[in-house]
Structures are given as C-alpha cells and as structure tokens.
C-alpha cells in the first residue's frame, strides 16, 4: 500500500448525508470515536468547547462507535438527541461505524495505518481516542481517551 489522501475517503453524517472532507482543506480536523454510555462521555462538553473556541481553524468530527463494551447502542436519532440535549453538541457527527477489526471503516483504516497516513500506525484502544489532522490532510498525532479535548497537548497543535 501507498500513502493515500484523507480527502478521498467517503463517510456519511449521522443524518446520512455524504461528508466531503475536501471542504475542510485549510483547517485542522480532530476525529474522535464517541459513545453515549462511556466513562469518557463527558468529553462531549470539551469537544463542543473546542468547536466553539477554535471553529475558525478546527473541524471537530465525532464518530459514534459501538465496539467498546456496547457503549453506543443508540440509533442515529437517539445519538443526535442525546448529544444535543446533554451536551449542546453542534459539531459534526458521522454515521455509526466500526473503528477496529475486519470491518473497520476506510476512515479508520487511514487513521490507524502508517502505510496509508504516512505518519504512524495505532490501534483504537477505547472510546474518545482522538486523531488530529493538519490543514493539508496529514496526521499530526493520536491522543488516547484520557487526554481531555481542551488539553494543552491538543490545543498547542491547533
């Protein structure tokens, strides 16, 4: 395999509309696998704070996933409602996908495979793992669940 381009990957929003990553060129992107029933779920608040504070130069994308202890069992409508009511989420949420295993979505294949992203390989350990992408679509770094969204580790790279 040869390094591929993030902007060529296709994924739908939670409302089943195609997301065009090309629209995000020139901005950093923070991609986070999310879940509504996780000990880290309160990080939605910090993700929303990042979205509001740095929205002019950062796109936050939440990616619902039910692969870790079945902590995201809801339908698209239930997930959207939960995020809106409990955390005032206005940042982009994708369709629910798989982030590991043989049915891993192409987005997470790219995020986790150095041969595709050109920077580093990683595995998704748990909900709310974060991947920061630069303005040209290159992976900057991976942050595990314990790293809060507003952490200086992340903010210094925005």
BADO-373248 format. One line per 10 residues: number of its first residue (from 0); their letters; for each residue z, x, y of C-alpha. Coordinates in nm, 3 decimals, decimal comma, padded with zeros to 5 digits. Example, Ala and Ser with C-alpha at 12.3 -4.5 7.8 and 13.67 -1.06 7.14 Angstrom:
BEGIN
0) as) 00,780:01,230:-00,450 ~ 00,714:01,367:-00,106 $
% end
This chain:
BEGIN
0) xxxxxxxxxx) 00,000:00,000:00,000 ~ -00,060:00,100:00,358 ~ 00,138:00,008:00,666 ~ 00,047:-00,342:00,778 ~ 00,085:-00,526:01,104 ~ 00,371:-00,768:01,170 ~ 00,141:-00,974:01,391 ~ -00,084:-01,065:01,097 ~ 00,198:-01,232:00,899 ~ 00,199:-01,609:00,880 $
10) xxxxxxxxxx) 00,508:-01,827:00,873 ~ 00,581:-02,181:00,989 ~ 00,851:-02,304:01,221 ~ 01,127:-02,533:01,098 ~ 00,913:-02,823:01,226 ~ 00,624:-02,695:01,009 ~ 00,405:-02,559:01,291 ~ 00,239:-02,220:01,248 ~ 00,414:-01,940:01,438 ~ 00,175:-01,694:01,600 $
20) xxxxxxxxxx) 00,350:-01,356:01,617 ~ 00,071:-01,234:01,849 ~ 00,231:-01,442:02,126 ~ 00,534:-01,211:02,105 ~ 00,347:-00,885:02,175 ~ 00,517:-00,705:02,461 ~ 00,862:-00,839:02,369 ~ 01,117:-00,722:02,118 ~ 01,186:-00,954:01,823 ~ 01,517:-01,000:01,642 $
30) xxxxxxxxxx) 01,468:-01,162:01,300 ~ 01,782:-01,292:01,127 ~ 01,818:-01,471:00,794 ~ 02,055:-01,761:00,863 ~ 02,272:-02,009:00,676 ~ 02,482:-02,306:00,788 ~ 02,770:-02,268:00,543 ~ 02,846:-01,896:00,562 ~ 03,140:-01,698:00,698 ~ 02,894:-01,543:00,945 $
40) xxxxxxxxxx) 02,752:-01,880:01,061 ~ 02,942:-01,850:01,389 ~ 02,694:-01,571:01,474 ~ 02,456:-01,850:01,578 ~ 02,658:-01,851:01,902 ~ 02,590:-01,481:01,963 ~ 02,223:-01,521:01,872 ~ 02,195:-01,803:02,127 ~ 02,370:-01,580:02,383 ~ 02,116:-01,301:02,316 $
50) xxxxxxxxxx) 01,834:-01,555:02,351 ~ 01,966:-01,679:02,685 ~ 02,055:-01,339:02,830 ~ 01,751:-01,138:02,716 ~ 01,491:-01,412:02,664 ~ 01,256:-01,248:02,915 ~ 01,220:-00,946:02,684 ~ 01,350:-01,058:02,342 ~ 01,246:-01,327:02,095 ~ 01,523:-01,436:01,857 $
60) xxxxxxxxxx) 01,398:-01,586:01,531 ~ 01,636:-01,747:01,283 ~ 01,509:-01,762:00,925 ~ 01,700:-02,014:00,710 ~ 01,754:-01,896:00,353 ~ 01,947:-02,048:00,062 ~ 01,952:-01,739:-00,162 ~ 02,308:-01,623:-00,094 ~ 02,567:-01,847:-00,263 ~ 02,355:-02,156:-00,177 $
70) xxxxxxxxxx) 02,489:-02,145:00,179 ~ 02,182:-02,312:00,335 ~ 02,127:-02,622:00,121 ~ 02,003:-02,846:00,403 ~ 01,660:-02,989:00,476 ~ 01,467:-02,878:00,786 ~ 01,605:-03,177:00,983 ~ 01,962:-03,108:00,868 ~ 01,936:-02,739:00,960 ~ 01,790:-02,816:01,302 $
80) xxxxxxxxxx) 02,054:-03,080:01,373 ~ 02,339:-02,853:01,258 ~ 02,223:-02,563:01,476 ~ 02,167:-02,783:01,781 ~ 02,491:-02,982:01,760 ~ 02,726:-02,698:01,664 ~ 02,575:-02,401:01,848 ~ 02,327:-02,535:02,103 ~ 02,051:-02,333:01,937 ~ 01,726:-02,330:02,134 $
90) xxxxxxxxxx) 01,576:-02,012:01,985 ~ 01,300:-02,028:01,726 ~ 01,385:-02,124:01,368 ~ 01,138:-02,081:01,083 ~ 01,090:-02,279:00,767 ~ 01,341:-02,207:00,492 ~ 01,214:-01,913:00,285 ~ 01,313:-01,657:00,023 ~ 01,410:-01,315:00,163 ~ 01,452:-01,134:-00,171 $
100) xxxxxxxxxx) 01,324:-01,144:-00,526 ~ 00,980:-01,201:-00,671 ~ 00,908:-01,497:-00,437 ~ 01,005:-01,305:-00,123 ~ 00,811:-01,428:00,181 ~ 00,549:-01,184:00,324 ~ 00,759:-01,151:00,643 ~ 01,049:-01,012:00,442 ~ 00,819:-00,802:00,227 ~ 00,711:-00,635:00,552 $
110) xxxxxxxxxx) 01,065:-00,609:00,693 ~ 01,210:-00,452:00,377 ~ 00,932:-00,218:00,256 ~ 00,871:00,118:00,427 ~ 00,517:00,129:00,286 ~ 00,440:-00,186:00,487 ~ 00,650:-00,138:00,803 ~ 00,618:00,242:00,823 ~ 00,984:00,298:00,913 ~ 01,233:00,221:00,636 $
120) xxxxxxxxxx) 01,300:00,024:00,322 ~ 01,604:-00,201:00,295 ~ 01,732:-00,489:00,092 ~ 01,875:-00,807:00,234 ~ 02,243:-00,793:00,138 ~ 02,365:-01,126:00,278 ~ 02,312:-01,397:00,540 ~ 02,277:-01,290:00,904 ~ 02,122:-00,950:00,836 ~ 01,920:-00,855:01,144 $
130) xxxxxxxxxx) 01,588:-00,675:01,191 ~ 01,489:-00,554:01,537 ~ 01,120:-00,506:01,614 ~ 00,981:-00,330:01,923 ~ 00,722:-00,456:02,174 ~ 00,433:-00,322:01,964 ~ 00,550:-00,479:01,637 ~ 00,722:-00,173:01,489 ~ 01,055:-00,195:01,308 ~ 01,333:-00,034:01,513 $
140) xxxxxxxxxx) 01,631:-00,084:01,282 ~ 01,824:-00,303:01,040 ~ 02,174:-00,433:01,109 ~ 02,393:-00,577:00,836 ~ 02,579:-00,906:00,864 ~ 02,897:-00,750:01,003 ~ 02,707:-00,636:01,315 ~ 02,751:-00,913:01,570 ~ 02,442:-01,021:01,769 ~ 02,586:-00,903:02,103 $
150) xxxxxxxx) 02,696:-00,567:01,953 ~ 02,615:-00,259:02,160 ~ 02,424:-00,130:01,854 ~ 02,170:-00,408:01,909 ~ 02,190:-00,459:02,286 ~ 02,126:-00,089:02,364 ~ 01,788:-00,124:02,192 ~ 01,682:-00,428:02,393 $
% end
